[in-house]
Amino acid sequence: MSLNIIGGERESLGFSSEVYKKSIRHYLESMGYSQTTDSFIEGHHPDMVFYNREVAPGKEFWIESKATDISVTSEKFRKELMKYLISWLKLPAEQRFTLWIFAQQVSRLNRWKSLFENYDKEQIDDWITTNLSFLSDEEKTVIEKQKNQIYSFFTETKITIAPSSKLDIAAEEKKQTSMLSIGRKANLLLKESERRNKLIEEKNKLITNLLNFSYPKILIKHKTSCSLIEEIYQKFSGSQIPPFMFNGGYLYSFCDIEDLSVFEDILIGNPIFLNSSDFWKSNEQEFVKLLNLHIDKYARSRGLKKYSHNAYFFGLKPNENGEFYERRKISYTKNEIFVSKPMYDKIENARLNYVFHRAVTLYTKILWDQSYIILLPTRHFTSDGKTAIEGVNKDRLDRKFRNPKYNRSDSILRLTLFWKYLLFDQHFENPLFAKWFKNFTFGNLESFNVIGVPESINKNQSSIFDLFGGR
């Protein structure tokens, strides 16, 4: 359970302090800084926490507000500064904040300059030694272990000395000129959003990821001696079998009789030949399932591995020395592109971090009385070329590729055309159950003529969340 006192009593929460904090906020926002938390609400040590994506992406700026005349020798201030130093040292280097102290006025300015402008190491050492008594034994150990890092804390700390009125004047001036001010950034964002939404009225073609195809006009229904599909898989375990659907003791398939002869030990009587269109109209859900089972078999016959519902990828095997190399395929452009790529550690070159696989989701859908295969390019990650990386680790890797460089429409279109070419345009012969493949014909991606094209967006486009300092 946490104790959260909103508006608790401390020296920086008086009326004059809150007015001063308002001026600080005004000043920082004029330079593009965005506030994330406030001690008045969250009750944390810094008075305010800010973030600026343009100045220092990922870094927090901890603000200490002093609405009074303060001295660097003040016991209360020395205790606070030592507390900031310990908090800073305890954080990993990449997560350390920048302390920014705002003061209405300071005493003994030369002393401040020796610590925060001239960075006099002797003065800093003396200051630390003098104030060690404020620390616990554990905190003293932190100081001792990271003594060399202390100087960085002082060099990175920012000091701004100005009364509220001066901060407000400076803020208003910066608002007029700074491209980073929140107001100017909001106006630019509004104009950019309007530009992106605007359509240019000209003829264009919208290409979809719907691949039209034709299925056989006749499908076979054959009674079997099995009551469960598991019996069939058990009986033919280790054997190559053609695609089929099992329902109510009957086997359904688009395969030829010759292809289905592998099941002769369980087939009873003569086959029943059904009209595919009639079967679709009376059993659309079962019909689509049957089509998907055939497309699944087709994809795996082309060398793809299935890793989830209707999603496929090309695996990657190491060579005899245990080394992984890119697996490449010829694209529709006649150039090779990788389908599986080992990603090695940048420091330890011999250590495999993961394998990046281009992947595709395939499934059939009946639209406008026409059958389509939906081609949806995606990504897959494995630890060794075959073992899937799941959960938060997969999400962490996938986030690297969720950006305009990979997700632009033209990139997705190129990948869709690549998968179409690889799976459905290239000549393919399978010695096993070869006849049923020929019963399917694959066409082109469905396209529509439209009027209106969007304004172009450059590859470095940012989301609204990013523009306002999101992480």
C-alpha positions as CSV (number, residue, x, y, z in Angstrom):
1,M,0.0,0.0,0.0
2,S,1.3,3.5,-0.9
3,L,0.8,6.7,1.1
4,N,-0.1,9.5,-1.2
5,I,-0.7,12.9,0.4
6,I,-1.9,15.4,-2.2
7,G,-0.8,18.9,-1.4
8,G,1.2,17.7,1.6
9,E,3.2,20.2,3.7
10,R,6.7,20.9,2.6
11,E,8.7,24.1,1.9
12,S,8.0,24.1,-1.8
13,L,4.2,23.7,-1.5
14,G,3.4,27.2,-0.2
15,F,1.5,29.7,-2.3
16,S,4.6,31.6,-3.4
17,S,6.3,28.3,-4.4
18,E,3.4,27.1,-6.5
19,V,3.4,30.5,-8.3
20,Y,7.1,30.1,-8.9
21,K,6.6,26.6,-10.2
22,K,3.9,27.9,-12.6
23,S,6.5,30.3,-14.0
24,I,9.0,27.5,-14.3
25,R,6.5,25.4,-16.2
26,H,5.6,28.3,-18.4
27,Y,9.3,28.8,-19.2
28,L,10.1,25.1,-19.9
29,E,7.0,24.5,-22.1
30,S,8.1,27.5,-24.2
31,M,11.2,25.5,-25.1
32,G,9.3,22.2,-25.8
33,Y,9.5,20.5,-22.5
34,S,6.5,18.5,-21.3
35,Q,5.6,17.9,-17.7
36,T,4.9,14.4,-16.6
37,T,4.5,14.5,-12.8
38,D,4.3,17.0,-10.0
39,S,5.3,16.6,-6.3
40,F,2.0,18.3,-5.4
41,I,0.1,15.3,-6.8
42,E,2.6,12.4,-6.7
43,G,4.5,13.5,-3.6
44,H,7.9,12.5,-5.0
45,H,11.2,14.2,-4.2
46,P,11.6,16.5,-7.3
47,D,9.1,19.3,-7.4
48,M,8.4,18.5,-11.1
49,V,9.5,16.1,-13.7
50,F,9.8,17.1,-17.4
51,Y,10.7,15.4,-20.6
52,N,11.9,16.8,-24.0
53,R,12.0,14.4,-27.0
54,E,13.8,16.9,-29.2
55,V,16.6,17.8,-26.7
56,A,17.2,14.5,-25.0
57,P,15.0,11.5,-26.0
58,G,14.4,9.2,-23.0
59,K,15.9,11.5,-20.4
60,E,14.0,12.9,-17.5
61,F,14.6,16.4,-16.1
62,W,14.0,16.6,-12.4
63,I,13.1,20.2,-11.4
64,E,13.9,21.6,-7.9
65,S,12.0,24.9,-7.4
66,K,13.4,27.4,-4.8
67,A,11.1,30.4,-4.5
68,T,13.4,32.0,-2.0
69,D,17.0,33.3,-1.6
70,I,19.0,30.1,-1.0
71,S,22.6,29.4,-0.2
72,V,24.7,26.4,-1.2
73,T,25.8,26.1,2.4
74,S,22.3,25.9,3.8
75,E,21.9,22.6,5.7
76,K,18.4,22.0,4.3
77,F,19.6,22.5,0.7
78,R,22.7,20.4,1.3
79,K,20.6,17.5,2.5
80,E,18.3,17.8,-0.5
81,L,21.2,17.9,-3.0
82,M,22.8,14.9,-1.4
83,K,19.5,13.0,-1.7
84,Y,19.4,13.9,-5.4
85,L,23.0,12.7,-5.8
86,I,22.3,9.3,-4.2
87,S,19.1,8.9,-6.4
88,W,21.2,9.7,-9.5
89,L,24.0,7.3,-8.6
90,K,21.6,4.4,-7.9
91,L,20.2,4.6,-11.4
92,P,21.8,2.8,-14.4
93,A,23.7,5.3,-16.5
94,E,21.2,5.3,-19.4
95,Q,18.3,6.1,-17.0
96,R,19.9,8.9,-15.0
97,F,18.0,12.2,-14.9
98,T,19.3,15.8,-15.3
99,L,18.8,17.9,-12.2
100,W,17.6,21.4,-12.9
101,I,17.5,23.9,-10.0
102,F,15.5,27.1,-10.4
103,A,16.1,29.8,-7.7
104,Q,14.6,33.3,-7.3
105,Q,18.0,34.4,-5.9
106,V,21.1,32.8,-4.4
107,S,23.7,33.8,-1.8
108,R,27.5,33.5,-2.2
109,L,27.3,33.2,-6.0
110,N,31.1,32.4,-6.2
111,R,30.5,29.2,-4.2
112,W,27.8,28.2,-6.7
113,K,30.1,28.8,-9.6
114,S,32.9,26.7,-8.2
115,L,30.5,23.7,-8.0
116,F,28.2,24.1,-11.0
117,E,30.1,26.2,-13.5
118,N,33.9,25.8,-12.9
119,Y,33.5,22.2,-11.6
120,D,36.4,22.6,-9.2
121,K,37.1,19.0,-8.2
122,E,38.8,20.0,-5.0
123,Q,35.7,22.1,-4.0
124,I,33.4,19.3,-5.0
125,D,35.4,16.8,-2.9
126,D,35.3,19.1,0.1
127,W,31.6,19.6,-0.3
128,I,30.9,15.9,-0.5
129,T,33.2,15.2,2.6
130,T,31.4,17.9,4.6
131,N,28.0,16.4,3.8
132,L,28.7,12.7,4.3
133,S,27.2,12.9,7.8
134,F,23.8,13.3,6.3
135,L,24.0,9.9,4.7
136,S,23.3,6.4,6.0
137,D,26.0,3.7,5.9
138,E,24.4,2.2,2.8
139,E,24.4,5.6,1.0
140,K,28.0,6.2,2.0
141,T,28.9,2.9,0.3
142,V,27.2,4.1,-2.9
143,I,29.3,7.3,-2.8
144,E,32.5,5.3,-2.3
145,K,31.8,2.8,-5.1
146,Q,31.0,5.5,-7.7
147,K,33.2,8.3,-6.6
148,N,34.3,9.1,-10.2
149,Q,30.7,9.5,-11.3
150,I,30.0,12.3,-8.8
151,Y,31.7,14.9,-10.9
152,S,29.4,14.0,-13.8
153,F,26.4,14.8,-11.6
154,F,27.7,18.3,-10.9
155,T,28.6,18.9,-14.6
156,E,25.2,17.8,-15.8
157,T,23.2,19.7,-13.2
158,K,21.6,22.9,-14.6
159,I,21.1,26.0,-12.5
160,T,18.7,28.8,-13.5
161,I,18.5,31.9,-11.3
162,A,15.5,34.1,-12.1
163,P,12.4,35.6,-10.4
164,S,9.0,34.6,-11.6
165,S,8.6,37.8,-13.6
166,K,11.8,37.2,-15.6
167,L,10.9,33.6,-16.3
168,D,7.5,34.6,-17.7
169,I,9.0,37.4,-19.9
170,A,11.6,34.9,-21.3
171,A,8.8,32.3,-21.9
172,E,6.7,34.8,-23.9
173,E,9.7,35.7,-26.0
174,K,10.6,32.1,-26.7
175,K,7.0,31.2,-27.7
176,Q,7.3,33.7,-30.5
177,T,10.6,32.3,-31.9
178,S,11.2,28.7,-30.6
179,M,10.1,25.9,-33.0
180,L,10.1,23.7,-29.9
181,S,7.4,25.6,-27.9
182,I,4.3,23.5,-27.2
183,G,2.0,26.1,-28.8
184,R,4.0,26.3,-32.1
185,K,4.4,22.6,-32.1
186,A,0.6,22.1,-31.7
187,N,-0.1,24.5,-34.6
188,L,2.4,22.7,-36.9
189,L,0.9,19.4,-35.9
190,L,-2.6,20.6,-36.8
191,K,-1.4,21.8,-40.2
192,E,0.4,18.5,-40.8
193,S,-2.7,16.5,-39.8
194,E,-4.8,18.5,-42.2
195,R,-2.2,17.9,-45.0
196,R,-2.1,14.2,-44.4
197,N,-5.9,13.9,-44.5
198,K,-6.2,15.9,-47.7
199,L,-6.8,13.9,-50.9
200,I,-5.5,14.9,-54.3
201,E,-8.3,14.4,-56.8
202,E,-6.8,12.3,-59.5
203,K,-7.4,8.8,-60.8
204,N,-5.6,6.0,-58.9
205,K,-5.7,2.3,-58.4
206,L,-6.2,0.7,-55.0
207,I,-4.4,-2.6,-54.8
208,T,-5.6,-5.0,-52.1
209,N,-4.1,-8.0,-50.4
210,L,-7.0,-10.2,-51.8
211,L,-5.7,-12.8,-54.2
212,N,-8.5,-14.3,-56.3
213,F,-8.4,-18.0,-57.0
214,S,-10.6,-20.7,-58.4
215,Y,-11.2,-24.0,-56.7
216,P,-12.2,-27.3,-58.3
217,K,-15.8,-27.6,-59.4
218,I,-16.2,-31.0,-57.8
219,L,-15.3,-32.2,-54.3
220,I,-15.2,-35.7,-53.0
221,K,-17.1,-37.1,-50.0
222,H,-16.2,-40.6,-48.9
223,K,-17.4,-42.7,-46.0
224,T,-14.7,-44.0,-43.7
225,S,-14.4,-46.7,-41.0
226,C,-13.2,-44.0,-38.5
227,S,-15.3,-42.1,-36.0
228,L,-12.7,-39.6,-34.9
229,I,-10.1,-37.7,-36.9
230,E,-7.4,-38.7,-34.4
231,E,-7.8,-42.3,-35.6
232,I,-6.8,-41.2,-39.1
233,Y,-3.8,-39.3,-37.9
234,Q,-2.7,-42.2,-35.7
235,K,-3.2,-44.8,-38.4
236,F,-1.2,-42.7,-41.0
237,S,1.4,-41.3,-38.6
238,G,4.7,-40.8,-40.3
239,S,3.1,-40.9,-43.8
240,Q,2.4,-38.1,-46.2
241,I,-1.3,-37.6,-46.6
242,P,-3.3,-35.2,-48.9
243,P,-5.4,-32.4,-47.5
244,F,-8.9,-33.4,-46.2
245,M,-11.6,-32.4,-43.8
246,F,-13.3,-35.0,-41.6
247,N,-16.9,-34.7,-40.4
248,G,-19.4,-37.2,-39.2
249,G,-17.4,-40.2,-40.3
250,Y,-17.0,-38.8,-43.8
251,L,-13.8,-37.5,-45.5
252,Y,-14.1,-34.4,-47.7
253,S,-11.4,-33.3,-50.2
254,F,-10.8,-31.5,-53.4
255,C,-8.1,-34.1,-54.3
256,D,-8.4,-36.6,-57.1
257,I,-9.4,-40.2,-56.5
258,E,-5.8,-41.1,-57.2
259,D,-4.5,-38.8,-54.5
260,L,-7.0,-40.1,-52.0
261,S,-6.0,-43.8,-52.6
262,V,-3.5,-43.5,-49.7
263,F,-6.6,-43.8,-47.5
264,E,-7.9,-47.0,-49.1
265,D,-7.6,-49.0,-45.8
266,I,-10.2,-46.8,-44.2
267,L,-12.5,-45.9,-47.1
268,I,-15.9,-47.7,-47.4
269,G,-17.9,-48.0,-50.6
270,N,-17.7,-45.6,-53.5
271,P,-17.0,-41.9,-53.4
272,I,-19.7,-39.3,-53.7
273,F,-19.0,-36.4,-56.1
274,L,-20.5,-33.1,-54.9
275,N,-20.9,-29.8,-56.7
276,S,-18.6,-27.4,-55.0
277,S,-20.8,-24.4,-55.5
278,D,-23.8,-26.2,-54.0
279,F,-21.8,-27.4,-51.0
280,W,-20.6,-23.8,-50.4
281,K,-24.2,-22.4,-50.5
282,S,-25.4,-24.9,-48.0
283,N,-22.4,-25.2,-45.8
284,E,-20.4,-22.0,-46.2
285,Q,-18.5,-22.3,-42.9
286,E,-17.5,-25.9,-43.6
287,F,-16.6,-25.0,-47.2
288,V,-14.2,-22.2,-46.1
289,K,-12.7,-24.6,-43.6
290,L,-12.1,-27.1,-46.4
291,L,-10.4,-24.5,-48.5
292,N,-8.2,-23.4,-45.7
293,L,-7.0,-27.0,-45.1
294,H,-6.0,-27.2,-48.7
295,I,-4.2,-23.8,-48.7
296,D,-2.4,-24.9,-45.4
297,K,-1.2,-28.1,-47.1
298,Y,-0.2,-26.1,-50.2
299,A,1.9,-23.6,-48.1
300,R,3.7,-26.3,-46.2
301,S,4.4,-28.1,-49.4
302,R,6.2,-25.0,-50.6
303,G,8.6,-25.3,-47.6
304,L,6.9,-23.0,-45.1
305,K,6.4,-23.9,-41.4
306,K,3.3,-23.1,-39.5
307,Y,3.7,-21.3,-36.2
308,S,0.2,-20.2,-35.3
309,H,-3.3,-20.2,-36.8
310,N,-2.9,-19.6,-40.5
311,A,0.6,-18.0,-40.1
312,Y,3.7,-19.4,-41.8
313,F,7.5,-18.7,-42.0
314,F,10.7,-20.2,-43.5
315,G,12.8,-21.9,-40.8
316,L,16.5,-21.6,-40.6
317,K,19.0,-24.3,-39.8
318,P,22.7,-23.9,-38.8
319,N,25.5,-25.3,-40.9
320,E,27.7,-28.2,-39.7
321,N,29.7,-25.7,-37.6
322,G,26.6,-24.4,-35.8
323,E,26.7,-21.1,-37.7
324,F,23.5,-19.4,-39.1
325,Y,23.4,-17.6,-42.4
326,E,20.6,-15.7,-44.1
327,R,18.1,-17.7,-46.1
328,R,17.2,-15.9,-49.3
329,K,14.5,-16.3,-52.0
330,I,14.1,-14.8,-55.4
331,S,11.5,-12.0,-55.5
332,Y,9.2,-10.8,-58.3
333,T,11.8,-8.2,-59.1
334,K,14.3,-11.1,-59.8
335,N,16.4,-9.9,-56.9
336,E,17.1,-12.0,-53.8
337,I,15.7,-10.9,-50.5
338,F,16.1,-12.6,-47.1
339,V,13.3,-14.7,-45.6
340,S,15.2,-15.6,-42.4
341,K,18.0,-13.5,-40.9
342,P,20.1,-14.4,-37.9
343,M,20.6,-11.4,-35.6
344,Y,23.9,-11.7,-33.7
345,D,25.0,-9.8,-30.6
346,K,26.8,-6.6,-31.6
347,I,29.4,-7.0,-28.9
348,E,29.7,-10.8,-28.7
349,N,29.6,-11.6,-32.4
350,A,29.4,-15.3,-31.9
351,R,26.2,-15.1,-29.7
352,L,22.9,-15.5,-31.6
353,N,20.3,-13.1,-30.1
354,Y,17.4,-14.3,-32.2
355,V,16.3,-15.0,-35.8
356,F,14.1,-12.6,-37.7
357,H,11.7,-14.3,-40.1
358,R,9.6,-12.7,-42.8
359,A,6.2,-14.4,-42.3
360,V,2.8,-14.4,-43.9
361,T,-0.8,-15.1,-42.8
362,L,-2.9,-17.0,-45.3
363,Y,-6.6,-17.8,-45.2
364,T,-9.5,-17.9,-47.6
365,K,-12.6,-15.7,-47.6
366,I,-15.6,-15.6,-49.9
367,L,-16.5,-12.0,-50.9
368,W,-18.9,-10.8,-53.6
369,D,-19.4,-14.5,-54.6
370,Q,-15.8,-14.8,-55.3
371,S,-13.1,-16.8,-53.5
372,Y,-10.0,-15.0,-52.2
373,I,-6.8,-15.8,-50.4
374,I,-5.9,-13.1,-47.9
375,L,-2.1,-12.4,-47.9
376,L,-1.0,-10.6,-44.8
377,P,2.8,-10.1,-44.5
378,T,3.9,-10.2,-40.9
379,R,7.0,-11.0,-38.7
380,H,8.1,-13.9,-36.7
381,F,11.0,-14.3,-34.2
382,T,12.7,-17.5,-33.1
383,S,15.6,-18.2,-30.7
384,D,17.2,-20.8,-33.0
385,G,15.5,-20.7,-36.4
386,K,12.6,-22.9,-35.3
387,T,11.6,-22.3,-31.6
388,A,9.2,-19.3,-31.4
389,I,9.9,-16.4,-29.1
390,E,6.6,-15.6,-27.3
391,G,5.1,-13.1,-24.8
392,V,6.8,-9.9,-23.7
393,N,10.0,-10.8,-25.4
394,K,8.3,-11.1,-28.8
395,D,6.5,-7.8,-28.2
396,R,9.8,-6.1,-27.3
397,L,11.4,-7.3,-30.6
398,D,8.3,-6.6,-32.7
399,R,8.2,-2.9,-31.4
400,K,11.5,-2.3,-33.3
401,F,9.7,-2.9,-36.6
402,R,6.5,-1.1,-35.9
403,N,7.5,2.1,-37.5
404,P,7.1,3.9,-40.8
405,K,10.3,2.4,-42.3
406,Y,8.7,-1.1,-42.2
407,N,4.9,-0.3,-42.1
408,R,4.5,2.1,-44.9
409,S,1.8,1.0,-47.4
410,D,4.4,0.7,-50.3
411,S,6.5,-1.6,-48.1
412,I,3.6,-3.8,-47.2
413,L,2.6,-3.9,-50.9
414,R,6.1,-5.0,-52.0
415,L,6.0,-7.8,-49.4
416,T,2.5,-8.8,-50.5
417,L,3.7,-9.0,-54.1
418,F,6.8,-11.0,-52.9
419,W,4.6,-13.6,-51.1
420,K,2.2,-13.8,-54.1
421,Y,5.1,-14.4,-56.5
422,L,6.8,-16.9,-54.2
423,L,3.8,-19.0,-53.4
424,F,1.4,-18.6,-56.4
425,D,3.3,-17.3,-59.4
426,Q,6.4,-19.5,-59.4
427,H,6.2,-22.9,-61.1
428,F,5.9,-25.6,-58.5
429,E,6.0,-29.4,-58.8
430,N,5.3,-31.7,-55.8
431,P,5.8,-35.4,-56.4
432,L,3.4,-36.2,-53.6
433,F,-0.3,-35.8,-54.5
434,A,0.7,-33.7,-57.5
435,K,-2.7,-33.8,-59.2
436,W,-4.8,-31.8,-56.7
437,F,-2.5,-28.7,-56.9
438,K,-3.5,-28.4,-60.6
439,N,-7.2,-28.3,-59.7
440,F,-6.7,-24.8,-58.2
441,T,-5.9,-21.7,-60.3
442,F,-4.5,-18.6,-58.8
443,G,-5.1,-15.2,-60.2
444,N,-4.1,-11.6,-59.3
445,L,-4.5,-9.3,-56.4
446,E,-7.9,-7.6,-56.5
447,S,-7.7,-3.9,-57.3
448,F,-10.2,-1.0,-57.6
449,N,-10.1,2.2,-59.6
450,V,-10.6,5.2,-57.3
451,I,-10.4,8.9,-57.5
452,G,-8.2,10.5,-54.8
453,V,-4.7,9.9,-53.5
454,P,-3.4,11.0,-50.1
455,E,-0.6,13.5,-49.7
456,S,2.8,11.8,-49.4
457,I,4.3,11.4,-45.9
458,N,8.0,11.1,-45.5
459,K,9.7,8.0,-44.0
460,N,10.5,9.9,-40.8
461,Q,6.9,10.6,-39.9
462,S,6.1,10.7,-36.2
463,S,3.0,9.8,-34.4
464,I,1.2,12.4,-32.3
465,F,2.3,10.7,-29.2
466,D,5.9,11.0,-30.3
467,L,5.6,14.6,-31.1
468,F,4.5,15.4,-27.6
469,G,7.4,13.5,-26.0
470,G,5.9,10.0,-25.7
471,R,8.1,7.1,-24.9
